[in-house]
Amino acid sequence: MGRRFDGLPIRDELRNFEPYGAPQLDVPVLLNVNENPYPPSEATVADITASVAEAARGLNRYPDREFLALRADLAAYLGRESGARLTAEQVWAANGSNEVMLHLLQAFGGPGRTALSFAPTYSMYPEYARDTNTGWVVGRRSEDFTLDQSKALAAISRHRPSVVLLASPNNPTGTALPIQLVEALAARTAGIGAVLVVDEAYAEFRRAGTPSAVTLLPSYPNLAVARTTSKAFALAGARVGYLAASKQLVDALRIVRLPYHLSAVTQAVARAALRHSDELLARVGQLRAERDETVDWLRAQGLRAVDSDANFVLFGTFRDRHAVWQALLDDGVLIRETGPDGWLRVSIGTGAEMAAFRASLEKVLKTDGGRQS
């Protein structure tokens, strides 16, 4: 792979890497990147269209660099969704939660510093560390994919990272962290002068009674909680991620962001979508129910399936998961080959898409290629 860069002074740590990306294939059933399968309503589309048209009339000018109106809208949404009382100055936004995370590592990582997480988890985390010259240390989750509090606290004390990255619900396992665990880690990271980042990209799909980490923000100025509109809001194509934290933490991100990083069009789309949040989130309950039914169905087939608080399910285990993935793809169903060896992940789609997935997997399980490990 490195020969592609012969004659170019690419950084050594990048030389043997391929660009990140899940397969984007033209097949009938797409269940591999945790998208919301239901598009925005016509009313939402009309509002977005009108808002973008208005923004377009001023595209000769740079966008609002601080986008406080959007940040206020996001703070108000989090107040309704999680009961958090936040000001606009406590919210940040960027082009997807990926850029929010990169801002965090640019501000609090860097040479001589370390980021810590616990695998299996989101595969982009080590890439954020690599791209910011931040050291990367990864611990392990338990066999059931939960996080042992004593081991996590010990890892923080041992490695003394400047940033700890935790996804809740976790990707690819779907497991959420107990709020008591998050608080214990927030206290320990505060004690060593580190930032704790809780990535809640799938928070709207969490089961009833699971509080958001944003409720801890008043007590922990070192805590940052990342969210996105890509999943529950059905806005993956808009690329709008955001973060809630203390004002001083957000101010640190303002230092490292590129000038005018959030376009006027993006701001207009996001604010229009937030005006329709109730409508956009109306399908969340339906997707939760479909997710839980999928877990039950997979277990009825003799497979392991992880209880999920997200809009996907990790299931297995297979002797040759790639063969199973390929057989499903050959049948027109694209899921994700990710997570520990032997496991696969399926995003929750429409009822028709999930029926197609079940029918395809049933066929695979009857073949030699579908043997379980």
C-alpha positions in Angstrom: 0.0 0.0 0.0 2.8 2.4 0.8 4.0 2.4 -2.8 1.1 4.7 -3.7 2.9 7.5 -2.0 6.4 7.0 -3.5 8.0 10.4 -4.0 5.6 12.1 -1.6 6.6 13.2 1.9 3.5 11.6 3.6 3.8 11.1 7.3 5.2 7.7 8.1 2.2 6.8 10.4 -0.2 7.3 7.5 1.8 5.4 4.8 0.2 2.0 5.1 -3.4 3.1 5.8 -6.5 3.0 3.5 -9.1 5.8 3.8 -11.9 5.0 6.3 -15.3 4.0 4.9 -18.0 1.4 5.1 -19.0 -0.1 1.8 -21.4 2.0 -0.3 -23.0 -0.5 -2.6 -26.2 -0.3 -4.7 -28.2 -3.2 -3.3 -31.9 -3.3 -2.4 -31.5 -3.5 1.4 -29.0 -1.2 3.0 -28.5 -2.1 6.7 -24.8 -1.4 7.3 -24.2 2.2 8.5 -27.0 2.8 11.1 -28.9 5.3 9.1 -32.5 6.1 9.9 -34.4 4.3 7.1 -37.3 6.8 7.0 -36.6 10.1 5.1 -37.7 13.5 6.4 -41.4 14.3 5.9 -42.5 16.6 3.0 -43.2 19.4 5.6 -39.7 19.1 6.9 -38.3 19.1 3.3 -40.3 22.2 2.5 -39.0 24.1 5.5 -35.4 23.0 4.8 -35.8 24.1 1.1 -37.2 27.5 2.0 -34.5 28.0 4.7 -31.7 27.1 2.3 -33.2 29.4 -0.4 -33.0 32.2 2.1 -29.5 31.4 3.1 -28.5 31.2 -0.6 -29.4 34.9 -1.0 -26.5 35.7 1.3 -23.9 33.3 0.1 -21.7 36.1 -1.0 -21.0 36.7 2.7 -19.2 34.4 5.1 -21.5 32.4 7.5 -22.1 33.3 11.1 -18.8 32.2 12.6 -20.3 31.5 16.1 -23.7 30.3 15.0 -25.2 31.1 18.3 -28.8 30.8 17.0 -28.2 27.2 16.1 -26.4 26.5 19.3 -29.4 27.9 21.2 -31.7 25.7 19.3 -29.6 22.7 20.1 -29.5 23.6 23.8 -33.3 23.9 23.8 -33.6 20.5 22.1 -31.4 18.8 24.7 -33.5 20.4 27.4 -36.6 18.8 26.0 -34.9 15.5 25.3 -32.8 15.0 28.4 -33.9 17.6 30.9 -30.5 19.4 30.7 -30.5 23.2 31.3 -27.9 24.5 28.9 -27.0 27.9 27.4 -26.0 28.4 23.7 -22.4 28.9 24.9 -22.4 25.4 26.3 -23.1 23.8 22.9 -20.8 23.3 19.9 -21.5 22.0 16.4 -19.5 20.9 13.4 -19.7 18.9 10.2 -20.8 15.7 11.8 -19.8 14.4 15.2 -16.6 13.2 13.6 -15.4 16.8 13.2 -16.6 17.5 16.8 -14.4 14.6 18.0 -11.5 15.9 15.9 -11.8 19.3 17.5 -11.6 17.6 20.9 -8.4 15.8 20.1 -6.9 18.9 18.5 -7.6 20.9 21.6 -6.8 18.3 24.3 -4.6 15.7 22.6 -1.4 16.1 20.6 2.2 15.0 20.8 3.2 13.6 24.2 -0.5 13.2 25.2 -2.7 10.0 25.3 -6.3 9.2 24.5 -7.8 6.1 26.1 -10.8 4.0 25.2 -12.1 0.4 25.7 -12.6 -2.0 22.8 -14.6 -3.1 21.1 -15.7 0.4 20.2 -16.0 2.9 17.4 -13.3 2.3 14.8 -12.7 6.0 14.2 -11.4 6.8 17.6 -7.9 5.6 17.0 -7.9 7.5 13.7 -8.8 10.8 15.5 -5.8 10.1 17.8 -3.5 9.2 14.9 -4.5 12.3 12.9 -3.7 14.6 15.8 -0.4 12.9 16.8 -2.1 11.7 20.1 -0.9 8.5 21.7 -3.6 5.8 21.6 -4.2 3.3 24.5 -7.1 0.8 24.4 -8.4 -1.3 27.3 -10.8 -4.1 27.0 -14.5 -4.5 27.8 -15.8 -7.5 29.5 -17.0 -10.6 27.6 -20.6 -9.3 27.7 -19.3 -5.9 26.3 -20.0 -4.1 29.6 -17.3 -1.9 31.1 -15.9 -2.9 34.5 -15.7 0.2 36.6 -12.7 -0.8 38.7 -10.7 -1.8 35.6 -11.6 1.4 33.8 -10.7 3.6 36.8 -7.4 1.7 37.2 -6.6 2.2 33.5 -7.2 6.0 33.8 -4.9 6.1 36.9 -2.2 4.0 35.1 -2.1 5.7 31.8 -3.1 9.2 32.9 -4.6 10.1 29.5 -5.6 13.7 28.6 -8.8 12.4 26.9 -11.0 9.4 27.6 -13.4 8.4 24.8 -16.5 6.4 25.6 -19.4 5.7 23.4 -22.8 5.2 25.1 -24.6 3.4 23.5 -21.4 1.8 22.3 -20.7 1.1 18.6 -20.7 -1.7 17.5 -22.2 -3.4 20.6 -25.2 -1.2 21.2 -24.6 -1.3 25.0 -25.2 1.8 27.1 -23.1 2.8 30.2 -24.8 3.1 33.6 -24.9 6.8 34.6 -23.2 5.9 37.9 -20.2 4.5 35.9 -20.0 7.7 33.8 -20.1 9.8 36.9 -17.3 7.8 38.6 -15.1 8.2 35.4 -15.9 11.9 35.2 -14.7 12.3 38.8 -11.5 10.3 38.2 -10.7 12.2 35.0 -11.3 15.5 36.7 -8.9 14.4 39.4 -6.0 14.0 36.9 -6.9 17.0 34.7 -8.3 15.0 31.8 -11.4 15.4 29.6 -14.1 12.7 29.5 -15.9 12.5 26.2 -19.2 10.5 26.2 -20.3 9.9 22.6 -24.1 9.7 22.5 -24.6 9.4 18.8 -27.4 6.9 19.3 -28.8 8.4 22.6 -32.3 8.9 21.3 -32.7 5.1 20.8 -31.8 4.3 24.4 -34.3 2.3 26.4 -36.6 4.0 28.9 -35.0 4.8 32.2 -31.5 5.3 30.8 -30.5 8.9 31.5 -28.2 10.9 29.3 -24.7 12.0 30.5 -25.8 15.6 29.8 -27.5 15.5 33.2 -24.0 15.4 34.8 -22.6 18.5 33.1 -23.3 20.9 35.9 -21.0 18.9 38.2 -18.2 18.1 35.8 -16.7 20.9 33.7 -14.3 18.3 32.2 -17.2 16.3 30.7 -18.2 16.6 27.0 -21.2 14.8 25.6 -21.3 14.4 21.8 -24.5 14.0 19.8 -25.5 13.9 16.1 -28.5 14.5 13.9 -27.4 11.8 11.5 -29.2 8.9 13.2 -32.5 9.6 15.0 -33.0 12.9 13.1 -32.7 11.2 9.7 -30.2 13.8 8.6 -27.1 11.7 7.8 -26.7 13.6 4.5 -26.7 17.0 6.3 -23.6 16.2 8.3 -24.4 18.0 11.6 -22.9 16.9 14.8 -22.8 18.7 18.1 -21.5 18.6 21.7 -22.7 19.9 25.1 -20.1 20.8 27.7 -19.0 23.6 30.0 -18.5 27.0 28.5 -14.7 26.8 29.1 -14.4 23.5 27.3 -16.4 24.8 24.3 -14.2 27.8 24.2 -11.2 25.6 23.8 -12.8 24.0 20.7 -13.4 27.5 19.3 -9.6 28.0 19.2 -8.9 24.9 17.0 -11.8 25.1 14.6 -11.2 26.3 11.1 -12.6 29.7 10.3 -16.3 29.6 9.2 -16.3 25.8 9.4 -20.0 25.5 9.5 -21.6 26.8 6.3 -24.6 29.0 6.1 -26.5 26.3 4.3 -25.6 23.7 7.0 -26.8 26.0 9.7 -30.1 26.7 7.8 -30.7 23.0 7.3 -30.0 22.1 10.9 -32.3 24.9 12.4 -35.1 23.9 10.0 -34.8 20.3 11.1 -34.8 21.2 14.8 -38.1 23.0 14.2 -39.5 19.6 13.2 -37.8 17.6 15.9 -41.0 16.0 17.2 -41.9 14.9 13.7 -38.5 13.6 12.8 -38.2 11.6 16.1 -41.7 10.1 15.7 -40.2 7.0 14.2 -37.7 6.3 17.0 -40.2 4.3 19.0 -41.0 2.2 16.0 -37.3 1.5 15.4 -36.8 0.6 19.0 -39.6 -1.9 18.9 -38.2 -3.4 15.6 -34.7 -3.6 17.2 -36.0 -5.5 20.2 -38.0 -7.9 18.0 -34.8 -8.4 16.0 -32.8 -9.4 19.1 -35.5 -11.9 20.1 -35.7 -13.3 16.6 -31.9 -13.8 16.3 -31.8 -15.6 19.6 -34.7 -17.8 18.5 -32.4 -18.9 15.6 -29.8 -20.1 18.1 -27.6 -17.0 17.6 -26.2 -14.6 20.2 -27.5 -11.1 20.1 -26.5 -8.2 22.3 -29.2 -6.2 24.1 -29.0 -2.9 22.3 -29.8 0.8 23.2 -29.0 1.9 19.7 -30.6 1.4 16.2 -28.5 -1.7 15.4 -27.9 -5.2 16.8 -24.6 -7.0 17.1 -25.1 -10.7 16.5 -23.1 -13.9 16.0 -21.0 -15.8 16.4 -19.9 -17.5 13.1 -16.9 -19.6 12.1 -16.6 -17.5 9.0 -18.4 -14.2 9.4 -17.2 -12.9 6.0 -18.8 -15.8 4.3 -22.1 -15.0 6.0 -21.7 -11.3 5.2 -21.0 -12.1 1.5 -23.9 -14.6 1.3 -26.3 -11.9 2.6 -24.8 -9.4 0.1 -25.3 -11.8 -2.7 -28.9 -11.9 -1.7 -29.2 -8.2 -1.8 -28.8 -7.4 1.9 -25.9 -5.3 3.0 -25.0 -5.4 6.7 -21.7 -4.6 8.5 -18.7 -6.9 9.1 -17.4 -5.2 12.2 -16.7 -5.8 15.9 -14.9 -8.8 17.4 -14.2 -11.8 15.2 -17.2 -13.9 14.5 -19.7 -11.1 15.0 -21.8 -9.1 12.5 -23.9 -5.9 12.9 -27.3 -5.1 11.3 -28.8 -1.7 11.3 -32.6 -1.5 12.0 -34.5 -0.7 8.8 -38.1 -0.6 7.8 -40.4 -3.5 8.5 -40.0 -4.7 4.9 -36.2 -4.4 5.0 -36.0 -6.4 8.3 -38.2 -9.0 6.8 -35.8 -9.3 3.8 -32.9 -9.5 6.3 -34.5 -12.3 8.2 -35.5 -14.3 5.1 -31.9 -14.0 3.8 -30.3 -14.9 7.0 -32.5 -18.0 7.4 -31.3 -19.2 4.1 -27.7 -18.6 5.0 -28.1 -20.4 8.4 -29.2 -23.6 6.5 -25.9 -23.7 4.5 -22.5 -24.8 5.5 -21.3 -21.2 5.4 -23.7 -20.2 8.1 -22.3 -22.6 10.7 -21.8 -21.0 14.1 -18.6 -20.9 16.0 
